[in-house]
Amino acid sequence: MKTTGVNLALLCQIEETDSKIIDSILVSTDFGGLIERAKNGETDAAKNVLGLASSYLTSDVFGPMPPELRRYLGMALASISLGKQANEALNLSRPGRGRNNHITKLRLAHWMYKEMKNNGYDTASVNLRAYISKGIRESSNNEFFGYRKTPSVKRLRDIYDEVIPEIRQLYAEVQKNNVRSSEAL
């Protein structure tokens, strides 16, 4: 997994926990997929794009804004300047179906990985299922992490088993950068 658009060394220097750094990486690395989902009418994806853009515009922690995010904002702002409604130009007005893409799988597996530090595999799986179920009930469009129905514990375990090597690789990369950051001080 590439950490495109993420200034990992700077994230490590601000002394966040490894887990929070991984969360930041997972949320901010799939710009292409997130933007594509926003363009296809997934309102939550469009809101996430705007939140990420806001983070890039107000802080240097992540590094420079990725080109695909910059292009998306530029095109939307150009459309607004030509008279298109902001909600339409920014894809905030069309509800769309979310997808369970790879980044979503990584985020679910990371949630479970963190939960397993305090509980076992079985409890973490059940807790993740409950977390998704609660998210679906509380969301404005009855969807959470791309799910409209709560997935089975087996499905969540399959997702975890599929992507946990990538999560471990990210932790190794973050820890390596944390060591470099501390040596530089």
C-alpha positions as CSV (number, residue, x, y, z in Angstrom):
1,M,0.0,0.0,0.0
2,K,1.3,3.4,-1.0
3,T,1.1,6.3,1.4
4,T,0.7,8.8,-1.4
5,G,0.0,12.3,-0.2
6,V,1.0,11.6,3.4
7,N,4.1,13.1,4.9
8,L,4.8,10.1,7.2
9,A,7.9,11.6,8.8
10,L,6.1,14.7,9.8
11,L,3.1,12.7,11.2
12,C,5.6,10.7,13.3
13,Q,7.2,13.9,14.5
14,I,4.0,15.2,16.0
15,E,4.1,12.3,18.4
16,E,0.7,10.8,17.7
17,T,0.3,7.1,18.6
18,D,1.1,4.6,15.9
19,S,-2.6,3.7,15.8
20,K,-3.7,7.2,15.1
21,I,-1.0,7.6,12.4
22,I,-2.3,4.4,10.7
23,D,-5.9,5.8,10.9
24,S,-4.7,9.0,9.2
25,I,-2.9,7.0,6.4
26,L,-5.9,4.8,5.8
27,V,-8.4,7.7,5.6
28,S,-6.2,9.8,3.3
29,T,-4.5,7.5,0.8
30,D,-7.3,6.4,-1.5
31,F,-8.0,9.8,-3.1
32,G,-8.8,8.3,-6.5
33,G,-11.3,5.9,-5.1
34,L,-12.8,8.4,-2.8
35,I,-13.2,11.0,-5.5
36,E,-14.6,8.5,-7.9
37,R,-17.3,7.5,-5.4
38,A,-18.0,11.2,-4.8
39,K,-18.4,11.7,-8.5
40,N,-20.8,8.7,-8.7
41,G,-23.1,10.3,-6.2
42,E,-21.9,8.9,-2.8
43,T,-22.7,11.9,-0.6
44,D,-20.6,10.6,2.3
45,A,-17.6,10.2,0.0
46,A,-18.1,13.8,-1.2
47,K,-18.1,15.0,2.4
48,N,-15.0,13.0,3.2
49,V,-13.2,14.6,0.1
50,L,-14.1,18.1,1.4
51,G,-12.9,17.2,4.9
52,L,-9.6,15.9,3.5
53,A,-9.2,19.0,1.3
54,S,-9.8,21.2,4.3
55,S,-7.1,19.3,6.3
56,Y,-4.6,19.9,3.4
57,L,-5.5,23.5,3.1
58,T,-5.3,24.3,6.8
59,S,-2.3,22.2,7.8
60,D,1.1,21.1,6.5
61,V,1.1,17.9,8.5
62,F,0.0,15.7,5.6
63,G,2.3,17.4,3.1
64,P,1.3,18.9,-0.3
65,M,-2.2,18.3,-1.6
66,P,-2.4,15.3,-3.9
67,P,-2.9,16.2,-7.6
68,E,-6.2,14.3,-7.9
69,L,-7.7,16.1,-4.9
70,R,-6.5,19.5,-6.2
71,R,-8.0,18.7,-9.7
72,Y,-11.3,17.7,-8.1
73,L,-11.6,20.9,-6.1
74,G,-10.4,23.0,-9.1
75,M,-13.1,21.5,-11.4
76,A,-15.8,21.9,-8.7
77,L,-14.8,25.6,-8.0
78,A,-14.7,26.3,-11.8
79,S,-18.2,24.9,-12.2
80,I,-19.5,27.0,-9.2
81,S,-17.9,30.1,-10.8
82,L,-19.8,29.4,-14.0
83,G,-23.2,29.2,-12.1
84,K,-23.5,25.6,-11.0
85,Q,-25.0,25.1,-7.6
86,A,-22.3,24.3,-5.0
87,N,-24.0,21.1,-3.8
88,E,-24.2,19.8,-7.3
89,A,-20.7,20.8,-8.3
90,L,-19.3,19.2,-5.1
91,N,-21.5,16.1,-5.5
92,L,-23.3,16.7,-2.2
93,S,-26.8,16.5,-3.4
94,R,-27.1,13.0,-4.9
95,P,-27.4,10.1,-2.5
96,G,-25.4,7.1,-3.8
97,R,-24.7,3.6,-2.8
98,G,-21.4,3.1,-1.0
99,R,-18.9,0.4,-1.9
100,N,-16.9,-1.9,0.3
101,N,-13.6,-1.1,-1.4
102,H,-10.1,-2.0,-0.3
103,I,-9.5,1.0,1.9
104,T,-12.8,0.3,3.7
105,K,-11.5,-3.3,4.3
106,L,-8.3,-1.9,5.7
107,R,-10.1,0.5,8.0
108,L,-12.4,-2.3,9.3
109,A,-9.4,-4.6,9.8
110,H,-7.5,-1.9,11.6
111,W,-10.5,-1.2,13.9
112,M,-10.5,-4.9,14.7
113,Y,-6.7,-5.1,15.1
114,K,-6.9,-2.2,17.7
115,E,-9.8,-3.9,19.5
116,M,-7.9,-7.2,19.7
117,K,-5.2,-5.6,21.9
118,N,-7.8,-5.6,24.7
119,N,-10.0,-8.5,23.6
120,G,-9.5,-11.7,21.6
121,Y,-10.3,-12.3,18.0
122,D,-13.9,-13.6,18.7
123,T,-14.8,-10.6,20.9
124,A,-13.3,-8.1,18.5
125,S,-15.3,-9.6,15.6
126,V,-18.5,-9.4,17.5
127,N,-17.7,-5.8,18.7
128,L,-17.0,-4.7,15.1
129,R,-20.3,-6.2,14.0
130,A,-22.1,-4.2,16.8
131,Y,-20.1,-1.1,15.8
132,I,-21.2,-1.3,12.2
133,S,-24.8,-2.1,13.2
134,K,-24.9,1.0,15.4
135,G,-23.4,3.1,12.6
136,I,-26.0,1.9,10.1
137,R,-28.8,2.8,12.5
138,E,-27.3,6.3,13.3
139,S,-26.3,7.4,9.8
140,S,-28.5,9.7,7.8
141,N,-28.7,7.3,4.8
142,N,-28.8,4.0,6.8
143,E,-25.3,3.1,5.6
144,F,-22.0,2.8,7.4
145,F,-18.7,1.6,5.9
146,G,-20.6,0.8,2.7
147,Y,-23.0,-1.5,4.5
148,R,-26.8,-1.2,4.6
149,K,-27.1,-4.6,6.4
150,T,-24.8,-5.7,9.2
151,P,-22.3,-8.2,7.8
152,S,-21.8,-11.5,9.5
153,V,-19.0,-12.1,11.9
154,K,-17.6,-14.6,9.4
155,R,-17.5,-11.9,6.7
156,L,-15.7,-9.5,9.0
157,R,-13.2,-12.1,10.0
158,D,-12.6,-12.9,6.3
159,I,-11.9,-9.2,5.6
160,Y,-9.6,-9.0,8.6
161,D,-7.7,-12.2,7.5
162,E,-7.4,-10.9,3.9
163,V,-5.8,-7.5,4.7
164,I,-4.1,-7.9,8.1
165,P,-0.7,-8.3,6.4
166,E,-1.0,-4.8,5.0
167,I,-1.9,-3.4,8.4
168,R,1.1,-5.0,9.9
169,Q,3.3,-3.6,7.1
170,L,1.9,-0.1,7.7
171,Y,2.7,-0.4,11.4
172,A,6.3,-1.5,10.5
173,E,6.7,1.5,8.2
174,V,5.4,3.9,10.9
175,Q,7.6,2.4,13.6
176,K,10.6,2.7,11.2
177,N,9.8,6.4,10.6
178,N,9.2,6.9,14.3
179,V,12.7,5.6,15.0
180,R,14.2,7.9,12.4
181,S,12.3,10.9,13.8
182,S,13.5,10.3,17.3
183,E,17.1,9.8,16.1
184,A,16.9,13.2,14.3
185,L,16.0,15.0,17.5
